[in-house]
Amino acid sequence: MIFGANGVRLGDVIAWIWRSSAYWNILIAILIGIVIYLLWLASRQEYWRNAARQVRSNRIAMVSLFILLIYITIGLLDSIRWRDASVGTDGRLMRNEDGAIIYEPRALSLLDRISKPLLERTEKTYSAPLATRLYSKETMTLPNGRIVRDYPRLRYGGARLETGESVWVDISRRISMGLLVGLVAGLAVGGAVYSISRRFANAGDATNRKTFNSQFLKRAFFWGGITLVSVGGFAIIAFLASEYRLLGTDKVGDDVFYRALKGVRTGLIIGGFTTIIAIPFAIFFGVIAGYFGGRIDDIVQYLYSTLASIPSILLIAAFMLLFGRGLFNLCLIMGITSWTGLCRLLRGETLKLRELEYVQAAEAFGISRAKIILRHIVPNVMHIVLISFILRFSGLVLAEALLSYLQIGVDPTTGSWGNMINTARMELAREPVVWWNLAAAFIFMFGLVLPANLFGDAVRDALDPRLRTE
């Protein structure tokens, strides 16, 4: 109980938060607040507004950002979770001897509740993607008493198919329905964008009207195409997943597509929070080393050189063996061991900034070094921090998969793509080969890492004119 007769006790609140894993929800809420605050600050400066305009003009970057937002939405849906109250057979809430409500042992997220059919409808064992029968033969007794070896029908996959109806005809019909939904949505969005664009074009003078029409027509085609692909893709997935096992089932009959969706949150947390842990170390040590120089610079260089010389895999393995496998522990140790590269970049940039006229003028006027660092140095190295954050994100997602494959990553019960790859290691050695666990993890990782890299390249080109592509 958190709320007692004497009011709320801080220790009970902290214990409840830790036991229920609610601290991840709190950390995610804090992260979202920080991102919104930083975006608000950036919108007030012309430098960041120009960079944002250049990124928006890059269509590849905008498509990549759209895909990343889909992943982020899935991660947020999987992060908002709570436990339902237990209900007895009589329909009443179950209570203990003290009268307190008894809750279900497992907390379900919004993603779990949206995809509840995928969670509850389990098969017996392996089944291939879009299959209607199990992947291995079993001994079956026919209605006439004859005993045969055959592939049993799935309990849920393709259960609504009538006898003799072709599976691929039904799949083609569902795909056509999804494409039709996407086409209608794309035409609606494209028409709305073009209609609004025509109003702006008609408001201009006659000489620029033709140019405006051409530009806005391209914009309408672009957003209409994005809507067609996204809505159509979602509709196809929804129509197929409601009747079939889209990516097959695993050894215990769980839906592989659902397992891959559960790995999105883990990948985002590893890529996001690990970088957030590393950034303060890199900014602090890199800025003070570059600004003060001398012995402080020597000490910092010795520190990150020593840390960089230790194999990170061995350090992470030792840490996980000492403190246990878990998502928080993995983020912590990966953040502690991954700040050295950014620290070098910030040190070099600070060495250049401290020689500029406005920094030397601030020192001549007697402004304290702390204020100079906070007002003049740190804001002018934040573009490097942002570029490093985006480009390192994909590398950390891949690192989690590698560590989980080596069994020193997250807990085996945690949904992650690395655990799926580790499971596929034995499945690829069996006969017949079960390949869809590995394929699902690869598809979802590729779908996250590639847009992150493309968007990171666009942000780098916008923030650093020296690297701007021609």
C-alpha positions as CSV (number, residue, x, y, z in Angstrom):
1,M,0.0,0.0,0.0
2,I,1.3,3.4,-0.9
3,F,-1.4,5.4,0.8
4,G,-1.6,4.6,4.5
5,A,-3.4,6.1,7.4
6,N,-0.5,8.5,8.1
7,G,-0.4,9.7,4.5
8,V,2.1,9.1,1.7
9,R,5.5,7.8,2.7
10,L,8.3,8.6,0.3
11,G,10.0,5.3,0.8
12,D,6.8,3.4,-0.1
13,V,6.4,5.5,-3.2
14,I,10.0,4.8,-4.4
15,A,9.6,1.1,-3.7
16,W,6.4,0.9,-5.6
17,I,7.9,2.8,-8.6
18,W,10.9,0.4,-8.6
19,R,8.9,-2.8,-8.3
20,S,6.4,-1.8,-10.9
21,S,9.1,-0.6,-13.4
22,A,7.2,2.7,-13.5
23,Y,10.5,4.5,-13.4
24,W,10.8,3.9,-17.2
25,N,7.6,5.8,-17.7
26,I,8.9,8.6,-15.6
27,L,12.2,8.7,-17.4
28,I,10.4,8.7,-20.8
29,A,8.2,11.5,-19.7
30,I,11.2,13.5,-18.6
31,L,12.9,12.8,-21.9
32,I,9.9,14.0,-23.9
33,G,9.7,17.2,-21.8
34,I,13.4,17.9,-22.4
35,V,13.1,17.4,-26.1
36,I,10.1,19.7,-26.3
37,Y,11.9,22.3,-24.2
38,L,15.0,22.1,-26.5
39,L,12.9,22.4,-29.6
40,W,11.2,25.5,-28.2
41,L,14.6,27.0,-27.4
42,A,15.9,26.2,-30.9
43,S,12.8,27.7,-32.6
44,R,13.8,31.1,-31.1
45,Q,17.2,31.2,-32.8
46,E,17.7,31.9,-36.5
47,Y,20.5,29.4,-36.9
48,W,18.4,26.5,-35.8
49,R,15.4,27.7,-37.8
50,N,17.5,27.8,-41.0
51,A,18.8,24.3,-40.3
52,A,15.2,23.0,-39.8
53,R,14.2,24.6,-43.1
54,Q,17.0,22.8,-44.9
55,V,16.1,19.5,-43.3
56,R,12.5,20.0,-44.3
57,S,13.5,20.6,-47.9
58,N,15.2,17.2,-48.0
59,R,12.5,14.7,-48.9
60,I,14.6,11.7,-48.0
61,A,15.1,13.2,-44.5
62,M,11.3,13.9,-44.2
63,V,10.4,10.3,-45.2
64,S,13.1,9.0,-42.7
65,L,11.7,11.2,-40.0
66,F,8.2,9.9,-40.7
67,I,9.4,6.3,-40.3
68,L,11.2,7.2,-37.1
69,L,8.0,8.8,-35.7
70,I,6.2,5.5,-36.4
71,Y,8.8,3.6,-34.3
72,I,8.6,6.3,-31.6
73,T,4.8,6.0,-31.5
74,I,5.1,2.2,-31.1
75,G,7.6,2.7,-28.3
76,L,5.4,5.2,-26.5
77,L,2.4,2.9,-26.8
78,D,4.5,0.1,-25.3
79,S,5.8,2.4,-22.5
80,I,2.4,3.4,-21.1
81,R,1.4,0.4,-19.0
82,W,-0.7,-0.4,-16.0
83,R,-2.1,-3.4,-14.1
84,D,-5.8,-4.1,-14.2
85,A,-7.8,-5.0,-11.1
86,S,-8.5,-8.8,-10.7
87,V,-12.1,-9.7,-11.2
88,G,-13.7,-12.8,-9.7
89,T,-16.1,-15.3,-11.2
90,D,-19.0,-13.3,-9.8
91,G,-17.9,-10.2,-11.7
92,R,-16.7,-8.3,-8.6
93,L,-13.3,-6.9,-7.8
94,M,-11.1,-9.2,-5.8
95,R,-9.8,-7.9,-2.5
96,N,-7.3,-9.2,0.1
97,E,-7.9,-9.5,3.8
98,D,-7.3,-5.8,4.4
99,G,-9.8,-4.8,1.8
100,A,-7.2,-3.6,-0.8
101,I,-7.9,-4.4,-4.4
102,I,-5.9,-7.2,-5.9
103,Y,-4.3,-6.4,-9.2
104,E,-3.2,-8.6,-12.1
105,P,0.5,-9.7,-11.8
106,R,1.4,-8.5,-15.3
107,A,1.1,-4.9,-16.4
108,L,-0.2,-4.5,-19.9
109,S,0.8,-1.6,-22.1
110,L,-1.4,0.3,-24.6
111,L,0.4,-1.7,-27.3
112,D,-0.6,-5.0,-25.6
113,R,-4.2,-3.9,-25.4
114,I,-4.3,-2.8,-29.0
115,S,-2.7,-6.0,-30.2
116,K,-4.5,-8.2,-27.7
117,P,-5.5,-10.8,-30.3
118,L,-1.9,-11.4,-31.2
119,L,-1.0,-11.7,-27.5
120,E,-3.8,-14.2,-26.6
121,R,-4.2,-16.3,-29.7
122,T,-1.2,-18.7,-29.4
123,E,-0.6,-21.7,-31.5
124,K,1.0,-25.0,-30.5
125,T,4.4,-24.5,-32.0
126,Y,6.2,-23.2,-35.1
127,S,4.3,-22.0,-38.1
128,A,5.6,-20.2,-41.2
129,P,4.5,-16.7,-42.1
130,L,0.9,-16.5,-43.6
131,A,0.6,-20.3,-43.1
132,T,-2.5,-22.2,-42.1
133,R,-0.8,-25.3,-40.8
134,L,2.0,-26.1,-38.4
135,Y,5.6,-26.2,-39.7
136,S,6.3,-29.8,-38.6
137,K,4.3,-33.0,-39.1
138,E,2.5,-34.8,-36.3
139,T,0.7,-38.0,-35.8
140,M,-3.0,-37.4,-36.5
141,T,-6.1,-39.6,-36.2
142,L,-8.6,-39.0,-39.0
143,P,-12.4,-39.1,-38.5
144,N,-12.4,-42.6,-40.1
145,G,-9.9,-43.8,-37.5
146,R,-6.9,-43.9,-39.8
147,I,-3.6,-42.7,-38.3
148,V,-1.5,-40.5,-40.6
149,R,1.5,-38.2,-40.4
150,D,0.5,-34.7,-41.6
151,Y,0.7,-31.0,-40.9
152,P,-2.1,-30.0,-38.4
153,R,-4.2,-27.0,-39.0
154,L,-3.6,-23.9,-36.9
155,R,-6.1,-23.0,-34.3
156,Y,-6.3,-19.3,-35.3
157,G,-4.2,-18.7,-38.4
158,G,-6.6,-18.9,-41.4
159,A,-9.3,-20.4,-39.3
160,R,-12.1,-18.4,-41.1
161,L,-11.2,-19.9,-44.4
162,E,-13.9,-22.1,-45.9
163,T,-13.1,-25.6,-47.0
164,G,-11.4,-25.6,-50.4
165,E,-10.8,-21.8,-50.4
166,S,-7.4,-20.8,-51.6
167,V,-5.2,-19.1,-49.0
168,W,-3.5,-16.9,-51.6
169,V,-6.8,-15.7,-53.0
170,D,-7.8,-14.6,-49.6
171,I,-4.4,-12.9,-49.0
172,S,-4.6,-11.1,-52.3
173,R,-8.1,-9.9,-51.5
174,R,-7.0,-8.5,-48.1
175,I,-3.9,-6.8,-49.7
176,S,-6.2,-5.2,-52.3
177,M,-8.5,-3.9,-49.6
178,G,-5.5,-2.3,-47.8
179,L,-4.3,-0.7,-51.0
180,L,-7.8,0.6,-51.7
181,V,-7.9,2.2,-48.2
182,G,-4.5,3.7,-48.7
183,L,-5.4,5.0,-52.2
184,V,-8.6,6.7,-50.9
185,A,-6.6,8.3,-48.0
186,G,-3.8,9.4,-50.3
187,L,-6.2,11.0,-52.8
188,A,-8.0,12.8,-49.9
189,V,-4.8,14.2,-48.4
190,G,-3.2,15.0,-51.8
191,G,-6.4,16.8,-52.9
192,A,-6.6,18.8,-49.6
193,V,-3.0,19.8,-49.9
194,Y,-3.4,20.9,-53.6
195,S,-6.6,22.8,-52.8
196,I,-5.0,24.7,-50.0
197,S,-2.0,25.3,-52.3
198,R,-4.2,26.7,-55.0
199,R,-5.5,29.3,-52.7
200,F,-2.1,30.5,-51.9
201,A,-1.1,30.5,-55.5
202,N,-4.2,32.5,-56.6
203,A,-3.4,35.1,-54.0
204,G,0.0,35.8,-55.7
205,D,0.6,37.8,-58.8
206,A,0.2,36.4,-62.3
207,T,3.9,36.0,-63.0
208,N,4.5,33.8,-60.0
209,R,1.2,31.9,-60.2
210,K,2.5,29.2,-62.6
211,T,5.6,28.6,-60.4
212,F,3.5,28.3,-57.3
213,N,1.1,25.8,-59.0
214,S,4.1,23.7,-60.0
215,Q,5.6,23.7,-56.5
216,F,2.4,23.0,-54.7
217,L,1.4,20.3,-57.1
218,K,4.7,18.5,-56.4
219,R,4.0,19.0,-52.7
220,A,0.5,17.5,-53.1
221,F,1.9,14.4,-54.9
222,F,4.6,14.0,-52.2
223,W,2.2,14.1,-49.2
224,G,-0.4,12.1,-51.1
225,G,2.2,9.4,-51.8
226,I,3.3,9.4,-48.2
227,T,-0.3,8.9,-47.1
228,L,-0.9,6.2,-49.6
229,V,2.2,4.2,-48.5
230,S,1.7,4.7,-44.8
231,V,-2.1,4.2,-44.5
232,G,-2.1,1.5,-47.1
233,G,0.7,-0.3,-45.3
234,F,-1.0,-0.1,-42.0
235,A,-4.3,-1.3,-43.5
236,I,-2.6,-4.3,-45.2
237,I,-0.9,-5.2,-41.9
238,A,-4.1,-4.9,-40.0
239,F,-6.1,-7.0,-42.5
240,L,-3.5,-9.7,-42.7
241,A,-2.6,-9.8,-39.0
242,S,-6.3,-10.1,-38.0
243,E,-6.6,-13.5,-39.8
244,Y,-3.0,-14.8,-40.3
245,R,0.3,-15.0,-38.6
246,L,2.0,-12.3,-40.5
247,L,5.6,-13.3,-39.6
248,G,4.8,-16.8,-38.3
249,T,5.0,-18.2,-34.7
250,D,7.9,-19.3,-32.5
251,K,8.6,-22.5,-30.6
252,V,5.9,-21.9,-28.0
253,G,3.4,-20.6,-30.5
254,D,3.7,-16.9,-29.8
255,D,3.3,-14.4,-32.7
256,V,6.7,-13.3,-34.1
257,F,5.3,-10.1,-35.4
258,Y,4.1,-9.2,-31.9
259,R,7.6,-10.1,-30.5
260,A,9.2,-7.8,-33.0
261,L,6.9,-5.0,-32.1
262,K,7.8,-5.5,-28.4
263,G,11.5,-5.1,-29.4
264,V,10.9,-1.5,-30.7
265,R,10.7,0.0,-27.2
266,T,13.9,-1.8,-26.1
267,G,15.8,-0.5,-29.1
268,L,14.6,3.1,-28.6
269,I,15.5,3.0,-24.9
270,I,18.9,1.6,-25.6
271,G,19.6,4.1,-28.3
272,G,18.1,7.1,-26.5
273,F,18.9,6.7,-22.8
274,T,22.4,5.4,-23.4
275,T,23.3,8.5,-25.4
276,I,21.6,10.7,-22.8
277,I,23.8,9.1,-20.1
278,A,27.0,9.6,-22.2
279,I,26.3,13.2,-23.3
280,P,26.8,14.9,-19.8
281,F,30.1,13.1,-19.3
282,A,31.3,14.1,-22.8
283,I,30.2,17.7,-22.5
284,F,31.7,18.2,-19.0
285,F,35.1,16.6,-19.6
286,G,35.4,17.8,-23.2
287,V,34.6,21.4,-22.5
288,I,36.8,21.8,-19.4
289,A,39.7,20.0,-21.1
290,G,39.5,22.3,-24.1
291,Y,38.9,25.5,-22.2
292,F,41.2,25.2,-19.2
293,G,44.0,23.2,-20.9
294,G,47.1,22.5,-18.9
295,R,47.0,19.8,-16.3
296,I,43.2,19.5,-16.5
297,D,43.5,18.7,-20.2
298,D,46.2,16.1,-19.5
299,I,44.1,14.4,-16.8
300,V,41.0,14.3,-19.1
301,Q,43.0,13.0,-22.0
302,Y,44.6,10.3,-19.8
303,L,41.1,9.4,-18.5
304,Y,39.4,8.9,-21.8
305,S,42.5,7.3,-23.4
306,T,42.6,4.7,-20.6
307,L,38.8,4.1,-20.8
308,A,39.0,3.8,-24.6
309,S,41.8,1.2,-24.4
310,I,39.7,-1.2,-22.3
311,P,37.6,-3.6,-24.6
312,S,34.1,-2.4,-24.1
313,I,32.6,-5.9,-24.5
314,L,34.7,-7.2,-21.6
315,L,33.8,-4.2,-19.4
316,I,30.1,-4.6,-20.2
317,A,30.2,-8.3,-19.6
318,A,31.9,-7.8,-16.2
319,F,29.4,-5.2,-15.2
320,M,26.4,-7.3,-16.2
321,L,27.7,-10.3,-14.3
322,L,28.3,-8.2,-11.2
323,F,25.0,-6.3,-11.1
324,G,22.7,-8.5,-13.1
325,R,21.2,-8.4,-16.6
326,G,18.6,-5.7,-17.1
327,L,17.7,-2.8,-19.3
328,F,18.7,-0.1,-16.9
329,N,22.0,-1.7,-16.1
330,L,22.8,-2.1,-19.8
331,C,22.0,1.6,-20.6
332,L,24.1,2.7,-17.6
333,I,27.3,0.7,-18.5
334,M,27.0,1.4,-22.3
335,G,26.6,5.1,-21.5
336,I,29.6,5.2,-19.2
337,T,31.8,3.5,-21.8
338,S,30.6,5.4,-25.0
339,W,31.3,9.1,-24.2
340,T,35.0,9.1,-25.1
341,G,34.6,9.7,-28.9
342,L,32.2,12.7,-28.4
343,C,34.5,14.0,-25.7
344,R,37.4,14.2,-28.1
345,L,35.3,16.2,-30.6
346,L,34.1,18.6,-28.0
347,R,37.6,19.2,-26.7
348,G,38.9,20.0,-30.2
349,E,36.0,22.4,-30.8
350,T,36.4,24.1,-27.4
351,L,40.1,24.6,-28.2
352,K,39.1,26.6,-31.2
353,L,36.3,28.5,-29.6
354,R,38.3,29.8,-26.6
355,E,40.6,31.7,-29.1
356,L,37.7,33.6,-30.7
357,E,37.4,37.3,-30.0
358,Y,34.1,37.3,-28.1
359,V,35.4,34.7,-25.6
360,Q,38.6,36.7,-25.1
361,A,36.5,39.9,-24.7
362,A,34.3,38.3,-22.1
363,E,37.4,37.2,-20.2
364,A,38.8,40.8,-20.4
365,F,35.6,42.2,-18.9
366,G,36.0,39.9,-15.9
367,I,33.1,37.6,-16.6
368,S,33.6,34.3,-14.6
369,R,34.8,31.3,-16.4
370,A,31.7,29.3,-15.5
371,K,29.5,31.9,-17.2
372,I,31.7,32.0,-20.2
373,I,31.5,28.2,-20.5
374,L,27.7,28.1,-20.0
375,R,26.9,31.1,-22.2
376,H,29.5,31.1,-25.0
377,I,31.1,27.6,-25.2
378,V,28.4,25.0,-24.5
379,P,25.7,26.6,-26.8
380,N,28.3,26.7,-29.7
381,V,29.1,23.0,-29.4
382,M,25.5,21.7,-29.2
383,H,25.3,21.1,-33.0
384,I,28.1,18.6,-32.5
385,V,26.2,17.0,-29.7
386,L,23.1,16.7,-31.7
387,I,24.9,15.3,-34.7
388,S,26.6,12.7,-32.5
389,F,23.3,11.8,-30.8
390,I,21.6,11.0,-34.1
391,L,24.5,9.2,-35.7
392,R,25.3,7.1,-32.6
393,F,21.7,6.1,-32.1
394,S,21.7,3.4,-34.8
395,G,25.0,2.0,-33.6
396,L,23.7,1.6,-30.1
397,V,20.6,-0.3,-31.4
398,L,22.9,-2.7,-33.2
399,A,25.1,-3.0,-30.2
400,E,22.2,-4.1,-28.1
401,A,21.4,-6.9,-30.6
402,L,25.0,-8.0,-30.5
403,L,25.2,-8.0,-26.7
404,S,21.9,-9.9,-26.3
405,Y,23.2,-12.4,-28.9
406,L,26.3,-12.9,-26.7
407,Q,23.9,-13.3,-23.7
408,I,25.2,-10.3,-21.8
409,G,22.5,-7.9,-22.8
410,V,19.0,-7.4,-21.5
411,D,17.1,-10.1,-19.6
412,P,15.9,-13.0,-21.7
413,T,12.3,-12.2,-20.7
414,T,12.6,-8.7,-22.2
415,G,11.3,-8.3,-25.7
416,S,14.3,-7.3,-27.9
417,W,15.6,-8.0,-31.3
418,G,18.8,-9.3,-29.8
419,N,17.0,-12.0,-27.9
420,M,15.1,-12.9,-31.1
421,I,18.4,-13.3,-32.9
422,N,19.8,-15.4,-30.1
423,T,16.7,-17.6,-30.3
424,A,17.2,-17.9,-34.1
425,R,20.7,-19.2,-33.5
426,M,19.5,-22.6,-32.6
427,E,16.5,-22.6,-35.0
428,L,18.8,-22.1,-38.0
429,A,20.6,-25.3,-37.0
430,R,17.4,-27.5,-36.9
431,E,15.8,-29.3,-39.8
432,P,13.6,-27.9,-41.3
433,V,15.1,-24.5,-40.8
434,V,13.1,-21.9,-38.9
435,W,14.2,-18.6,-40.5
436,W,11.4,-16.1,-39.7
437,N,12.6,-15.1,-36.2
438,L,15.9,-13.9,-37.7
439,A,14.1,-12.3,-40.6
440,A,11.7,-10.4,-38.4
441,A,14.5,-9.0,-36.2
442,F,16.5,-8.0,-39.3
443,I,13.5,-6.3,-41.0
444,F,12.6,-4.2,-37.9
445,M,16.2,-3.3,-37.1
446,F,16.8,-2.4,-40.7
447,G,13.7,-0.3,-40.7
448,L,14.9,1.7,-37.7
449,V,18.6,2.0,-38.4
450,L,18.5,3.0,-42.1
451,P,16.1,6.0,-41.5
452,A,18.1,7.0,-38.5
453,N,21.3,7.1,-40.5
454,L,19.7,9.0,-43.4
455,F,18.1,11.6,-41.1
456,G,21.3,11.9,-39.2
457,D,23.2,12.7,-42.5
458,A,20.6,15.4,-43.3
459,V,20.9,17.0,-39.9
460,R,24.7,16.9,-40.2
461,D,24.7,18.6,-43.6
462,A,22.3,21.2,-42.3
463,L,24.3,22.0,-39.1
464,D,27.8,21.8,-40.5
465,P,28.3,23.8,-43.7
466,R,31.7,22.2,-44.3
467,L,30.1,18.8,-44.7
468,R,27.2,20.0,-46.8
469,T,26.7,17.9,-49.9
470,E,26.7,19.6,-53.3
